[in-house]
Every structure is written in C-alpha cells, then in structure tokens.
Amino acid sequence: LTVIRVVFAERTTRDDLDDWAHERGCRLIAVVPPASDRPGQSIFRDADRQTLVYLIDDARAPAPVAIVAGPGESDVVRAFRDRLPVTLDEPFAVPEGAA
Amino acid sequence: VSAPFPFHPRLAEHALVRLHAVAGEEIVVIHDGRSGDLHRMGSHEWDLISSADGTRDLDGLLLAASRRDAYRRASEVRAVLDHLHAAGLLAEGVDYPDPTPPVVDRPLDVLPDYSLTCDATGGCCGVYGSIVFTPLEAARARSTLPLVRNGGEDPRRAFTPERGAGDEGSLAVALVDNRCAYLAEDGRCGLHVKGGASAKPAGCRIYPATFVDDGASIRVSVGVECGCVLASIGWPGGAPLVPEGARTRADLDRGARVVRLPDHLAVTADRSVSPAELAAWSRVVLAAGPPADAVHAFWSLAAAVEAEGLALEASLRALSSPPCPTVNDVLPWIQALADRAASRVGSAASWRSAADRSLLLSRAIAAASASIRDPGSLAAALAAAPADPAAEAFYLRAAIHGHHLAGKVPLALALRDRALRVLVARAMGAMDPAMVHPLAAVEAIFRGHGVEVYALEVGR
C-alpha cells in the first residue's frame, strides 16, 4: 500500500490544519492516543468519504506531518498546497503489516 | 492550589446552562449556582462542550463535537473547557446523584381559605431563569408543538439539561426574551391551548403552590411570586392549592416537589431549632392574626427571635404592638439591598433584551431601593401607612404557614429580609402607581434571580 506523506513548514500550527480541514469539509472521525510504537494521530475523512488524512501529533518531529491515504489523495495534496506551506509531499510505502 | 484539569471533564451540577433568544440572537448562559456568576457563550460553544458529561476525555469531546458538526479547531474546544475549569464549573468523571430519600406519607396542612385564580396572561412565565420539564414532559411538549424552536426535530434547540451536561435528568426550556419558548404571543400557554392542562409540565400546573415537610405534616402554601396570588385574596372559587379531596402527600400530583426541612434549622447565627419547634412557633404566630403593618411585624418578630429564639410568649409580645423600626437599624439593610439590586441590573442589562420582564422588574426594584436608601427617605417610607395592608398580611401568613422563611438564612435574617421586601414593594408602588402588586414582583425577582443573597451579606 502506498500513501502520501505531506510535510508542512515548521510554522504551520494545528489551528492552521484544523482550519484547512474545516474549510474543505473534512470531518474528524477518530483520535488515536500516542503509544510506545506510534505517535498520536487525529484522523480526518475527506469529503469524498473514502480518503483519510492522518495528522501526526509527534512532538519530536521538526515539522507537522500528514499522511493521506485513499482514492482522493492527489486532490487532498493539491488542496494542502493551495492553502498551506507544504515543503514536501512524497509517496510513502506503508511497511508490511502496518496497513 | 487550583484543581488539575479533569481527565474526563464533566460540566458540574452547579452549572445551569440556559438557552436564550435575546432580541433574535441565540445565546447560551451558564449560571453558576454556587457563586451566582454568569458566563455567556454562543450556541456554537455550547455545541462544543455539551457532551462534557464525564464519560469522555478531551479527544472524545473533540469527536462528539465533530459528530455534531460543530468541530472547527481542537484549540477552540480546549479554550472553552479551560474557561469553565478556571471558573470552577468542571468536575472529574461521571456523577452519581445522592439516593432519593424514602418518601414518607404525611397529612397535608393546607393554607386555609385560599384558592387561586390565574389570569392566564403568562406574567409568571416570563420572569424566571429556569422552567423545568421532566424528560417525558419535554418529549410531550416537543410532540405537541414541534415547530416551537424546531424542537420536534432537534431537542437541543428547545431544551438544555437542568444541571450540568448530559442526556439524563430534568430539562430547562429555552427562553425567548426570558419568556418560556412555549408561551404564545397572547400570553397563554401554547401547550395548554393545544393539548390541555395535562400537556404542561407538572411544575407549571402546580405553581405557585409550595410544599414543605416539617416532619409532622406537609405544609401547603403559596409563593407570593405572581400578581394573581394577591389578586385572588378573598375571591373564592379559584383553583385549590391541592386536588379536591387530597388529604396526604400520596394524594398530590407526582410532580409536586416536597422540600423536607433539615433536622436543625438556624434561627440566629448561633441558635437552631427542630422542625417541630418551628411548626409550633408558626402556629402561634398565625393565631395572632393579621398585622396592621407587615414591615413592623416582620421586624419586631426578628428582634424577638434574635433575643429569645422561638420562645412563644416573646414572639406573641412582638406581634401585639410591633414598633416601627428605626432608620439606623434598617439603613444598612436597604443600602446592601440597593447595591445588590443595582449590581443585578448591571449584570442583566449587559445581555438581556429590553423586552425581558425580569430585567424590567429588576430595574424597578433597583430604582425603588435606591429611592429610600438615604436616611430621610427611609424615615418617610417607614412612617408611611401600608398601601395594601391585606396583601401584605397575606404575604406574612403565606410565608409563615408555608415555612418559607426556613432554610437559606437564619430565621431572624429571613424575617428582616421580608420586612425589607415589603418596604421596597411599597416604594415601587409609590414610584409607579400603575404597577399592580409589586410585592409579587419583588418576591419573584428576589428568589428567581438571586437578589436575596444580600441578606447574607448584611448578616455577615
């Protein structure tokens, strides 16, 4: 499974990401608390109801990161770039067993 | 040291959330039942935190807000919760209410020679901050008039929890310019018109009867908080305070709220009595007959209680020819009351609409109190003859029979407070001769809007 990892400029805040999600019509559908083997995540579902956006809540990361997965990932990445300072978006192969 | 932020925030039981439509604008007001403070927010903020019933952590609240389509920013939810936490309005985890004490049946002791004729103009439906429905009554109201605030489809538009947050327990109806949302434009109860008296909440059907269990009987009286109560004096043929033939508590409407007197009742700061002693005292006071001047009678009784507790002879002596209180004795009371009333108006005027009856009455009370707060004006007010001695005497009779003076403050303070209420009502009548039964307005605002706490301030 391949997903897209989006890295934002350091100055990007959670409020910026929340505002983006609200304007796009993404709905918060789950909050995953951090654990020893994974960071905390806020999971939004895009308006197409199939594409998921995982906002990674990792204090150790130098900049905010989102993982986009689903049929509308290109649309979502484009929408991120239209509104927020994206520094990198790249396909990201989900490790075997983690999908 | 402030309490830590709760893991599972719950809007505390002393947080009274009320929906208001004020001149067309939707607002949510949280009354702090402990401090009397008031917190305003928009209906959006209420949507964010209305699931704070102690079953969810912050993440769960974010999700609950999202499901309600209210979520915008995580920081927004946290900010609202932080504000409530700083105000002492959040608690940790779920709440388990105290078990309901077993109901003991007792004979009813009903205020004699009285029945109520309601004028059906809805005056009392626009004065209070809370009009309470049981869940069943709310469901019936939403079914009877589903278009009222679209409550038939969305209960949250018409009701909030009576206390705290969550889906269980009694509900408070939304208020439109402080009028019950179900009150029709013509002042009649929309629920009553559409569905008959049984469509109304029990509290409204029973209002303004009061029920107090003193251990020997249930004293049934009437709260003098509506002009109809005083207009009904001497007019037989109205509705009885209890159903025809009712003899004991078991005969009362299930919705009747019976208040049980505590085992120890403060009569002064350092003296308390049993409910039986209070009941005996009240019978003696009532047997003394109606006073010529209720201000003199209340004040004189207070002095007797302060000096000799509930000694019956002392109270009878106090009532036999009660002297006029001195200006110096009353002055600190009226000044404290005037300050409290002005403060109440300042707070209410910041958000209530100009059409809000509670604001109009609060203003009248503040103005009347201010008009007699200087020694000269107060002396003249104390020397003036009562404008409506029959109404004032009835007020004393209803309060004493109904044990209305027991509980919140020591009895002696409550008696002095009642003297002040009568005095202020007289001043209201003098300022606005067209005002009908100002004493009822004073009673409603004092109890319903927290003005009565001034007595505690003077007592300290």
Chai-1 contact restraints between the chains, C-beta under 6 A:
chainA,res_idxA,chainB,res_idxB,connection_type,confidence,min_distance_angstrom,max_distance_angstrom,comment,restraint_id
A,D15,B,R73,contact,1.0,0.0,6.0,A-B,restraint_1
A,D15,B,S75,contact,1.0,0.0,6.0,A-B,restraint_2
A,D18,B,R73,contact,1.0,0.0,6.0,A-B,restraint_3
A,H22,B,R72,contact,1.0,0.0,6.0,A-B,restraint_4
A,R27,B,S66,contact,1.0,0.0,6.0,A-B,restraint_5
A,L28,B,S66,contact,1.0,0.0,6.0,A-B,restraint_6
A,L28,B,Y71,contact,1.0,0.0,6.0,A-B,restraint_7
A,V31,B,D59,contact,1.0,0.0,6.0,A-B,restraint_8
